[in-house]
């Protein structure tokens, strides 16, 4: 009987192993750059020719290797990072698998030049996994790995490489990801003699983001710094007003290690709930820190995925972290050009002042005479002089500079959270009309009235069928003295019927957003000083004060430094 099972030759086994780790030139760039970082490199330099198809060269100024270690490093399963199976749990280095260097060498012509700073250096030449020669070499402390003719001995793999531009872009992205994880390390990428990435060592994360993602995008980000239980989340998320349906950037790290997880990205987006349009996709960079034994990073050959012991807990903390960041004053849209600032300065950006004292009425923007209004708000921590501009904006001085509030957007945020509370078990104050108002509705509006009957009642509308397409409106909410209940009812029904606020996953949130938009005070309406103070106090008590339900900014800041710069004082 013929034998069906056989041991593969070493060369074939090596090429199979290489296929798990090295899919394209970008994979080799990533693995070699990670080795450089694990060696403590202060600067990593990458050269590419023809997108890496012809040449990949990665040089570093790390610890380097002695000759014996250099030869041993080219054997499969050789590694300086682990000693036992227990070391696989909580591993802190990048290249712990001990596969990358021999895997790359098995499908290329590889040259390794290294020196550990003790004696002379070494140069090793490998062809298709076979060590050709070992020679002395002159090199300062560090390592240079040159990879030529990637997949030269596996033409089927080489045939499926993409265009030079695509391979270059993938290699650039791989190196840029590592650069974001290590702003303390310098990175250089040269492509066919042209420098494509030049990042000096010792940068702050803010400066590194500007260098990798661009100053324009970096200027739309606010810092995240949040801790809960065993988890800590740090990084940056995009202001809701700057989020767009396309062109976003996302980057996740766990304990400084880059990985991909669409569910965590979705959890971060949940933190934007009710602050952006449902179709918008914000950019973000988040680093989740937790005990190393609470995450398994050894679940993917290329280390692109991880497994959390408490996934639900991680997702919850990520959502809370994003929501916390968006509720701070730093999330308000700024005026002026973006300038890099230390991360510590961003971390110190204050939240909105927390008013104290008796709670405000949940449904009424109360009127009071100037004296009483000023006294009450001053006691509650907000007594700055207020100015209304163009009967649309409220302006006041804050310790950080000048703050401008859009009165309609601000009231929209206040009414949204109030309406949502009513729809989930609260009660709404309503005023009965002296005489019921008769309205003729379209078929679509009647359908919307029927499908949202409970929500319409919960926010304070009392409606009764009157035959045919007619209904009687007996009572309306009373969110502020200038509220036109009949017009708000018609406009809210029209929006619901036409799907103007479509895309909301939660129908109650959709209704609350529709009602808040129509019920809020409008631009062009004059407000007294007490009314402005009441509005600001209620705004600052909401969870996401800087943003209305459309993702637009409710607050814009003009920092004092920017004001002084424009007047030539800086």
VEXDREN-2710 file (C-alpha; in Angstrom, 1 decimal):
% VEXDREN-2710
k/r/px/py/pz
1/UNK/0.0/0.0/0.0
2/UNK/1.4/3.4/-1.0
3/UNK/2.3/5.8/1.7
4/UNK/0.1/8.9/1.7
5/UNK/1.8/10.9/4.6
6/UNK/5.2/12.4/4.3
7/UNK/7.4/14.9/6.1
8/UNK/7.8/18.1/4.0
9/UNK/11.3/19.1/3.1
10/UNK/12.7/22.0/5.2
11/UNK/12.7/24.4/2.2
12/UNK/9.0/23.8/1.6
13/UNK/8.1/24.0/5.3
14/UNK/10.0/27.3/5.4
15/UNK/8.1/28.7/2.5
16/UNK/4.8/27.7/4.0
17/UNK/5.8/29.4/7.3
18/UNK/6.8/32.5/5.3
19/UNK/3.4/32.6/3.7
20/UNK/1.8/33.1/7.2
21/UNK/4.1/36.0/8.1
22/UNK/5.1/37.6/4.8
23/UNK/2.2/38.3/2.5
24/UNK/3.7/41.3/0.6
25/UNK/6.6/43.7/1.0
26/UNK/4.7/45.7/3.6
27/UNK/4.7/42.6/5.8
28/UNK/8.5/42.4/5.7
29/UNK/8.7/46.2/6.4
30/UNK/6.5/45.7/9.4
31/UNK/8.3/42.7/10.8
32/UNK/11.8/44.2/10.4
33/UNK/10.8/47.6/11.8
34/UNK/9.2/45.8/14.8
35/UNK/12.5/43.9/15.4
36/UNK/14.3/47.3/15.3
37/UNK/11.9/48.7/17.9
38/UNK/12.4/45.7/20.1
39/UNK/16.1/46.2/19.9
40/UNK/15.7/49.7/21.4
41/UNK/16.3/51.7/18.2
42/UNK/16.2/55.4/18.5
43/UNK/15.8/55.8/14.8
44/UNK/14.5/53.4/12.1
45/UNK/15.3/54.0/8.4
46/UNK/13.5/52.2/5.6
47/UNK/14.5/52.2/1.9
48/UNK/12.2/50.8/-0.8
49/UNK/12.8/50.2/-4.5
50/UNK/9.8/49.4/-6.7
51/UNK/7.5/49.2/-3.8
52/UNK/9.7/46.7/-2.1
53/UNK/9.7/44.2/-4.9
54/UNK/13.3/44.9/-5.8
55/UNK/14.7/46.1/-2.4
56/UNK/13.7/46.5/1.2
57/UNK/16.3/47.8/3.5
58/UNK/15.7/48.5/7.2
59/UNK/18.4/50.0/9.3
60/UNK/18.4/50.8/13.0
61/UNK/20.7/52.1/15.8
62/UNK/19.4/49.5/18.3
63/UNK/21.4/47.0/20.4
64/UNK/22.5/44.9/17.4
65/UNK/23.8/41.3/17.7
66/UNK/27.0/39.4/18.1
67/UNK/28.0/36.9/15.4
68/UNK/26.7/33.8/17.1
69/UNK/23.4/35.4/17.8
70/UNK/23.1/36.7/14.3
71/UNK/23.6/33.2/12.8
72/UNK/21.2/31.7/15.3
73/UNK/18.6/34.3/14.5
74/UNK/18.2/32.9/11.0
75/UNK/17.0/29.6/12.3
76/UNK/13.3/28.9/12.7
77/UNK/11.9/29.3/16.2
78/UNK/15.0/31.1/17.3
79/UNK/14.1/34.1/19.5
80/UNK/15.5/36.3/22.3
81/UNK/12.0/37.2/23.5
82/UNK/10.6/34.1/25.2
83/UNK/12.0/31.1/27.0
84/UNK/8.9/29.1/28.0
85/UNK/5.2/28.7/27.1
86/UNK/4.3/30.8/30.1
87/UNK/6.1/33.7/28.4
88/UNK/3.5/33.8/25.6
89/UNK/0.9/35.2/28.1
90/UNK/1.4/38.9/28.6
91/UNK/4.3/39.2/26.1
92/UNK/5.3/42.8/25.8
93/UNK/7.6/42.7/22.7
94/UNK/6.6/42.8/19.0
95/UNK/8.5/40.0/17.4
96/UNK/8.0/37.3/20.0
97/UNK/7.2/34.5/17.5
98/UNK/10.8/34.1/16.3
99/UNK/9.5/33.5/12.7
100/UNK/9.9/36.7/10.8
101/UNK/13.6/36.8/10.0
102/UNK/14.0/33.2/8.8
103/UNK/10.6/33.4/7.0
104/UNK/11.7/36.5/5.0
105/UNK/15.1/34.9/4.3
106/UNK/13.4/31.7/2.9
107/UNK/11.7/33.7/0.1
108/UNK/14.4/36.3/-0.7
109/UNK/18.1/37.1/-1.0
110/UNK/18.8/38.5/2.4
111/UNK/21.8/40.3/3.8
112/UNK/22.1/41.0/7.5
113/UNK/24.8/43.4/8.8
114/UNK/24.9/43.9/12.6
115/UNK/27.1/44.9/15.5
116/UNK/26.4/44.8/19.2
117/UNK/29.0/47.4/19.9
118/UNK/31.6/44.8/21.1
119/UNK/34.3/44.1/18.6
120/UNK/33.8/44.0/14.9
121/UNK/30.5/43.6/13.1
122/UNK/29.2/40.7/11.0
123/UNK/27.7/40.4/7.6
124/UNK/25.5/37.3/6.7
125/UNK/24.2/36.5/3.3
126/UNK/21.3/34.1/2.8
127/UNK/19.7/32.9/-0.4
128/UNK/16.3/31.2/-0.3
129/UNK/16.8/30.3/3.4
130/UNK/20.3/28.9/2.8
131/UNK/23.2/30.6/4.6
132/UNK/25.9/31.4/2.0
133/UNK/28.6/33.1/4.0
134/UNK/29.5/35.0/7.2
135/UNK/32.0/37.8/7.0
136/UNK/33.4/40.5/9.2
137/UNK/31.9/43.9/8.5
138/UNK/32.4/47.5/9.6
139/UNK/29.3/48.9/11.2
140/UNK/28.4/51.0/14.2
141/UNK/26.1/49.5/16.8
142/UNK/22.8/48.4/15.3
143/UNK/21.4/46.3/12.5
144/UNK/20.7/46.6/8.7
145/UNK/18.6/44.0/6.9
146/UNK/18.5/44.1/3.1
147/UNK/15.9/42.0/1.3
148/UNK/16.3/41.7/-2.4
149/UNK/14.1/39.9/-4.9
150/UNK/11.2/39.1/-2.5
151/UNK/9.5/35.8/-3.6
152/UNK/12.1/35.2/-6.3
153/UNK/11.9/31.4/-5.6
154/UNK/8.0/31.4/-5.3
155/UNK/7.0/32.9/-8.7
156/UNK/3.3/32.2/-8.0
157/UNK/3.4/34.4/-4.9
158/UNK/5.3/37.1/-6.7
159/UNK/2.9/37.2/-9.6
160/UNK/0.1/38.2/-7.2
161/UNK/1.9/41.3/-5.9
162/UNK/0.0/44.5/-6.7
163/UNK/1.3/47.5/-8.5
164/UNK/4.3/49.4/-7.3
165/UNK/2.1/52.3/-6.1
166/UNK/-0.1/49.9/-4.1
167/UNK/2.8/48.1/-2.5
168/UNK/4.5/51.4/-1.6
169/UNK/1.3/52.7/0.0
170/UNK/0.9/49.5/2.0
171/UNK/4.5/49.7/3.2
172/UNK/4.0/53.4/4.1
173/UNK/0.9/52.6/6.1
174/UNK/2.6/49.8/8.0
175/UNK/5.5/52.1/9.0
176/UNK/3.2/55.0/9.8
177/UNK/1.3/52.8/12.2
178/UNK/4.4/51.9/14.1
179/UNK/5.5/55.5/14.1
180/UNK/2.2/56.5/15.8
181/UNK/2.8/53.8/18.4
182/UNK/6.3/55.1/19.1
183/UNK/6.5/58.9/18.9
184/UNK/9.7/58.7/20.9
185/UNK/11.5/56.9/17.9
186/UNK/12.4/58.6/14.7
187/UNK/11.3/57.1/11.3
188/UNK/12.5/57.7/7.8
189/UNK/11.0/56.2/4.6
190/UNK/12.7/56.6/1.3
191/UNK/11.1/55.4/-1.9
192/UNK/13.1/55.2/-5.1
193/UNK/15.4/57.9/-3.8
194/UNK/12.6/60.2/-2.6
195/UNK/11.9/60.8/1.1
196/UNK/8.2/60.0/1.8
197/UNK/8.2/60.1/5.6
198/UNK/10.5/62.0/7.9
199/UNK/9.7/61.9/11.6
200/UNK/12.3/63.0/14.1
201/UNK/12.6/61.2/17.5
202/UNK/11.3/62.6/20.7
203/UNK/8.0/63.9/19.4
204/UNK/4.8/64.2/21.4
205/UNK/1.9/62.2/20.1
206/UNK/0.3/65.4/19.0
207/UNK/3.3/66.3/16.8
208/UNK/3.5/62.7/15.5
209/UNK/-0.2/62.8/14.5
210/UNK/0.4/66.0/12.6
211/UNK/3.4/64.4/10.8
212/UNK/1.6/61.2/9.9
213/UNK/-2.1/62.2/9.4
214/UNK/-1.5/65.8/8.4
215/UNK/-1.9/69.1/10.3
216/UNK/-5.4/69.6/9.0
217/UNK/-6.8/66.4/10.4
218/UNK/-4.7/66.6/13.6
219/UNK/-6.3/70.0/14.2
220/UNK/-9.8/68.4/14.4
221/UNK/-8.8/66.0/17.2
222/UNK/-9.5/66.2/21.0
223/UNK/-7.6/64.2/23.6
224/UNK/-9.0/61.1/25.3
225/UNK/-7.8/60.3/28.8
226/UNK/-10.1/58.0/30.8
227/UNK/-9.7/55.3/33.4
228/UNK/-12.2/52.8/34.8
229/UNK/-11.4/49.8/36.9
230/UNK/-8.5/47.9/35.4
231/UNK/-8.7/49.7/32.1
232/UNK/-7.3/53.0/30.8
233/UNK/-8.0/54.6/27.4
234/UNK/-5.8/57.3/26.0
235/UNK/-5.5/58.9/22.5
236/UNK/-7.5/61.2/20.3
237/UNK/-10.9/61.4/18.7
238/UNK/-12.3/63.7/16.1
239/UNK/-14.7/66.6/16.9
240/UNK/-18.2/65.7/15.8
241/UNK/-18.4/68.8/13.7
242/UNK/-15.5/67.7/11.6
243/UNK/-16.6/64.1/11.1
244/UNK/-17.4/63.2/7.5
245/UNK/-18.9/60.1/5.8
246/UNK/-15.6/59.3/4.1
247/UNK/-11.9/59.8/4.5
248/UNK/-11.6/58.9/8.1
249/UNK/-8.6/57.4/9.9
250/UNK/-8.8/54.8/12.6
251/UNK/-5.9/53.3/14.7
252/UNK/-6.2/51.1/17.8
253/UNK/-3.4/50.0/20.2
254/UNK/-3.4/47.7/23.1
255/UNK/-0.6/48.4/25.5
256/UNK/1.2/50.2/22.7
257/UNK/0.7/47.3/20.2
258/UNK/-1.3/48.1/17.0
259/UNK/-4.2/45.8/16.2
260/UNK/-7.5/45.8/14.3
261/UNK/-10.9/45.3/15.9
262/UNK/-14.1/46.6/14.1
263/UNK/-16.1/46.0/17.2
264/UNK/-14.0/48.3/19.3
265/UNK/-14.2/51.0/16.5
266/UNK/-18.0/50.5/16.7
267/UNK/-17.9/50.9/20.5
268/UNK/-16.0/54.2/20.0
269/UNK/-18.6/55.4/17.5
270/UNK/-21.3/54.6/20.0
271/UNK/-19.7/57.3/22.2
272/UNK/-20.7/59.8/19.5
273/UNK/-24.3/58.9/19.8
274/UNK/-26.6/61.9/19.4
275/UNK/-23.6/64.2/18.6
276/UNK/-23.0/63.3/14.9
277/UNK/-25.2/62.5/11.9
278/UNK/-25.6/58.7/11.7
279/UNK/-23.8/58.5/8.4
280/UNK/-20.6/60.3/9.6
281/UNK/-17.5/58.3/10.5
282/UNK/-15.1/60.1/12.8
283/UNK/-11.3/59.6/12.9
284/UNK/-9.8/58.2/16.1
285/UNK/-6.6/56.9/17.7
286/UNK/-7.1/55.0/20.9
287/UNK/-4.6/53.1/23.1
288/UNK/-6.2/50.6/25.6
289/UNK/-4.0/49.8/28.6
290/UNK/-4.7/46.8/30.8
291/UNK/-2.8/44.1/32.6
292/UNK/-0.8/42.0/30.0
293/UNK/-2.4/38.8/31.2
294/UNK/-5.8/40.2/30.4
295/UNK/-5.2/40.2/26.6
296/UNK/-3.9/37.5/24.3
297/UNK/-1.8/38.9/21.4
298/UNK/-0.8/35.5/20.1
299/UNK/-3.9/34.7/18.1
300/UNK/-2.9/35.9/14.6
301/UNK/0.2/35.1/12.5
302/UNK/0.8/38.7/11.7
303/UNK/-0.4/39.9/15.2
304/UNK/-3.2/42.0/13.7
305/UNK/-5.8/40.7/16.1
306/UNK/-6.0/40.2/19.9
307/UNK/-8.4/38.5/22.3
308/UNK/-9.6/40.2/25.5
309/UNK/-10.6/38.3/28.6
310/UNK/-13.3/40.9/29.3
311/UNK/-14.3/42.1/25.9
312/UNK/-17.6/43.6/27.1
313/UNK/-15.8/45.6/29.7
314/UNK/-13.2/46.9/27.2
315/UNK/-16.0/48.0/24.8
316/UNK/-17.9/49.7/27.5
317/UNK/-14.9/51.7/28.7
318/UNK/-14.0/52.7/25.2
319/UNK/-17.5/54.1/24.6
320/UNK/-17.4/55.9/28.0
321/UNK/-13.9/57.3/27.2
322/UNK/-15.0/58.8/23.9
323/UNK/-18.2/60.3/25.5
324/UNK/-16.2/61.8/28.3
325/UNK/-13.8/63.4/25.8
326/UNK/-16.6/64.9/23.7
327/UNK/-18.2/66.4/26.8
328/UNK/-15.2/68.5/27.7
329/UNK/-14.5/72.1/26.8
330/UNK/-11.6/71.0/24.6
331/UNK/-14.1/69.4/22.3
332/UNK/-15.6/72.8/21.4
333/UNK/-14.6/73.9/17.9
334/UNK/-11.6/76.3/18.0
335/UNK/-11.1/79.5/16.0
336/UNK/-7.7/80.1/14.4
337/UNK/-4.9/77.9/13.0
338/UNK/-4.0/74.7/14.7
339/UNK/-0.6/74.7/16.4
340/UNK/1.0/71.6/18.1
341/UNK/0.8/71.8/21.9
342/UNK/2.2/69.4/24.5
343/UNK/0.0/66.4/25.3
344/UNK/0.0/67.4/29.0
345/UNK/-1.6/70.8/28.1
346/UNK/-4.4/69.0/26.2
347/UNK/-4.9/66.6/29.1
348/UNK/-5.4/69.6/31.4
349/UNK/-8.2/71.0/29.3
350/UNK/-11.0/71.6/31.7
351/UNK/-14.5/70.3/31.5
352/UNK/-17.4/72.7/31.5
353/UNK/-18.0/74.4/34.9
354/UNK/-20.4/72.3/37.0
355/UNK/-23.2/74.5/38.2
356/UNK/-24.3/73.9/41.8
357/UNK/-27.5/74.7/43.7
358/UNK/-31.1/73.7/43.0
359/UNK/-31.9/71.9/39.8
360/UNK/-33.5/73.8/36.9
361/UNK/-37.0/73.0/35.7
362/UNK/-36.6/70.2/33.1
363/UNK/-39.0/71.8/30.6
364/UNK/-39.0/75.5/31.0
365/UNK/-36.5/78.2/30.2
366/UNK/-37.7/80.4/33.0
367/UNK/-37.8/84.2/32.9
368/UNK/-36.7/86.3/35.8
369/UNK/-35.9/89.9/36.4
370/UNK/-32.2/90.8/35.8
371/UNK/-31.4/91.1/39.5
372/UNK/-32.8/87.8/40.6
373/UNK/-31.5/86.1/37.5
374/UNK/-27.9/87.3/38.1
375/UNK/-28.0/86.5/41.7
376/UNK/-29.2/83.0/41.2
377/UNK/-26.8/82.1/38.4
378/UNK/-23.9/83.7/40.2
379/UNK/-24.5/81.5/43.3
380/UNK/-24.4/78.5/40.9
381/UNK/-20.9/79.2/39.6
382/UNK/-21.6/81.2/36.4
383/UNK/-21.6/84.9/36.7
384/UNK/-19.5/86.0/33.7
385/UNK/-20.9/89.0/31.7
386/UNK/-22.9/87.8/28.7
387/UNK/-23.5/89.5/25.3
388/UNK/-25.9/88.3/22.6
389/UNK/-24.5/88.8/19.0
390/UNK/-26.9/89.1/16.0
391/UNK/-29.6/87.7/18.3
392/UNK/-28.1/84.3/17.6
393/UNK/-24.9/83.9/19.6
394/UNK/-24.1/84.2/23.3
395/UNK/-20.6/85.4/24.0
396/UNK/-18.7/85.4/27.3
397/UNK/-15.2/85.4/28.7
398/UNK/-13.6/82.2/30.2
399/UNK/-10.2/81.7/31.8
400/UNK/-9.0/80.1/28.5
401/UNK/-10.3/82.8/26.2
402/UNK/-13.5/83.9/24.6
403/UNK/-16.4/81.4/24.2
404/UNK/-19.2/81.8/21.6
405/UNK/-22.4/79.7/22.0
406/UNK/-25.0/79.1/19.2
407/UNK/-28.2/79.6/21.1
408/UNK/-30.3/77.3/18.8
409/UNK/-27.8/74.5/18.8
410/UNK/-27.3/74.8/22.6
411/UNK/-31.0/74.7/23.3
412/UNK/-31.4/71.8/20.8
413/UNK/-28.8/69.8/22.9
414/UNK/-30.7/70.7/26.1
415/UNK/-34.1/69.7/24.7
416/UNK/-32.8/66.5/23.2
417/UNK/-31.6/65.1/26.5
418/UNK/-34.7/66.4/28.3
419/UNK/-37.0/64.7/25.7
420/UNK/-35.0/61.5/25.8
421/UNK/-35.4/61.4/29.6
422/UNK/-39.2/61.9/29.1
423/UNK/-39.4/59.1/26.5
424/UNK/-37.7/56.7/28.8
425/UNK/-39.8/57.2/31.9
426/UNK/-39.9/60.9/32.8
427/UNK/-42.9/63.2/32.6
428/UNK/-43.3/66.3/30.4
429/UNK/-44.9/69.6/31.4
430/UNK/-47.6/70.6/28.9
431/UNK/-50.0/73.4/28.5
432/UNK/-53.6/72.9/27.3
433/UNK/-54.8/75.1/24.4
434/UNK/-57.7/77.4/25.2
435/UNK/-59.4/76.0/22.1
436/UNK/-58.3/72.7/20.4
437/UNK/-56.5/73.3/17.1
438/UNK/-57.7/71.4/14.0
439/UNK/-55.0/70.1/11.6
440/UNK/-55.3/68.4/8.3
441/UNK/-52.5/65.8/7.8
442/UNK/-51.2/63.9/4.8
443/UNK/-51.4/60.1/4.7
444/UNK/-47.6/60.0/5.4
445/UNK/-48.0/62.3/8.4
446/UNK/-50.9/60.2/9.7
447/UNK/-48.7/57.1/9.5
448/UNK/-45.9/58.9/11.4
449/UNK/-48.4/60.0/14.0
450/UNK/-49.6/56.4/14.5
451/UNK/-46.2/54.9/14.6
452/UNK/-44.9/57.5/17.1
453/UNK/-48.0/58.0/19.1
454/UNK/-46.4/57.1/22.5
455/UNK/-43.4/59.3/22.0
456/UNK/-45.6/62.2/20.9
457/UNK/-47.7/61.9/24.0
458/UNK/-44.6/61.5/26.3
459/UNK/-43.1/64.8/25.2
460/UNK/-46.3/66.7/25.9
461/UNK/-48.6/66.7/22.8
462/UNK/-52.2/65.6/23.3
463/UNK/-53.7/64.6/20.0
464/UNK/-57.2/63.2/19.1
465/UNK/-58.5/61.9/15.8
466/UNK/-61.2/64.1/14.3
467/UNK/-62.3/62.0/11.3
468/UNK/-60.6/61.6/7.9
469/UNK/-57.2/63.2/7.8
470/UNK/-58.1/65.7/10.6
471/UNK/-56.8/65.6/14.1
472/UNK/-57.4/67.8/17.2
473/UNK/-54.4/69.2/19.1
474/UNK/-55.5/69.7/22.7
475/UNK/-52.2/70.3/24.5
476/UNK/-48.5/71.1/23.6
477/UNK/-45.2/71.0/25.4
478/UNK/-43.9/74.2/27.0
479/UNK/-40.1/74.2/26.6
480/UNK/-39.7/78.0/26.5
481/UNK/-42.0/81.1/26.4
482/UNK/-41.6/81.7/22.7
483/UNK/-42.5/78.1/21.7
484/UNK/-45.0/77.7/18.9
485/UNK/-46.5/74.3/19.7
486/UNK/-48.7/74.0/16.7
487/UNK/-45.9/74.8/14.3
488/UNK/-43.5/72.4/16.1
489/UNK/-46.1/69.6/15.9
490/UNK/-46.5/70.0/12.2
491/UNK/-42.8/70.3/11.5
492/UNK/-41.9/67.3/13.7
493/UNK/-44.5/65.1/11.9
494/UNK/-43.3/66.3/8.5
495/UNK/-39.7/65.5/9.4
496/UNK/-40.7/62.0/10.7
497/UNK/-42.9/61.3/7.6
498/UNK/-40.1/62.3/5.1
499/UNK/-37.3/60.6/7.0
500/UNK/-35.4/63.8/7.4
501/UNK/-33.7/62.4/10.6
502/UNK/-33.2/58.9/9.2
503/UNK/-30.3/56.7/10.1
504/UNK/-30.8/56.7/13.9
505/UNK/-30.6/53.1/15.2
506/UNK/-32.8/53.9/18.2
507/UNK/-36.3/55.3/17.2
508/UNK/-36.7/57.1/20.5
509/UNK/-33.4/58.9/19.9
510/UNK/-34.6/59.8/16.4
511/UNK/-37.8/61.2/17.7
512/UNK/-36.0/63.2/20.5
513/UNK/-33.6/64.7/17.9
514/UNK/-36.5/65.6/15.6
515/UNK/-38.5/67.2/18.4
516/UNK/-35.5/69.1/19.8
517/UNK/-34.5/70.6/16.5
518/UNK/-38.0/71.9/15.9
519/UNK/-38.7/73.0/19.5
520/UNK/-35.5/74.9/20.3
521/UNK/-35.3/78.6/20.3
522/UNK/-34.3/79.9/16.8
523/UNK/-31.5/82.1/15.6
524/UNK/-32.7/85.7/15.4
525/UNK/-34.7/85.5/18.7
526/UNK/-33.6/88.1/21.3
527/UNK/-32.9/86.7/24.8
528/UNK/-32.7/88.5/28.1
529/UNK/-29.7/88.1/30.4
530/UNK/-31.5/85.7/32.7
531/UNK/-32.6/83.6/29.8
532/UNK/-29.1/83.4/28.4
533/UNK/-27.8/82.3/31.8
534/UNK/-30.5/79.7/32.3
535/UNK/-29.7/78.3/28.8
536/UNK/-25.9/78.1/29.5
537/UNK/-26.4/76.5/32.9
538/UNK/-28.7/73.8/31.4
539/UNK/-26.3/73.3/28.5
540/UNK/-23.4/72.7/30.9
541/UNK/-25.4/70.1/32.7
542/UNK/-25.8/67.9/29.6
543/UNK/-23.4/65.1/28.8
544/UNK/-22.3/66.4/25.3
545/UNK/-22.6/70.1/25.6
546/UNK/-20.2/71.0/22.8
547/UNK/-22.3/69.4/20.1
548/UNK/-25.9/69.4/18.9
549/UNK/-27.7/66.4/17.5
550/UNK/-26.5/67.0/14.0
551/UNK/-22.8/67.0/15.0
552/UNK/-22.5/70.7/14.6
553/UNK/-20.6/72.7/17.3
554/UNK/-22.7/74.4/19.9
555/UNK/-19.6/76.2/21.2
556/UNK/-16.6/77.8/19.5
557/UNK/-13.6/79.0/21.4
558/UNK/-11.1/81.8/20.6
559/UNK/-8.2/81.0/22.9
560/UNK/-6.5/84.0/24.5
561/UNK/-3.2/83.0/22.8
562/UNK/-4.8/83.2/19.4
563/UNK/-6.4/86.6/20.2
564/UNK/-3.0/88.0/21.3
565/UNK/-1.3/86.5/18.2
566/UNK/-3.8/88.2/15.9
567/UNK/-3.2/91.5/17.6
568/UNK/0.5/91.1/17.4
569/UNK/1.1/90.6/21.1
570/UNK/2.8/87.3/20.6
END
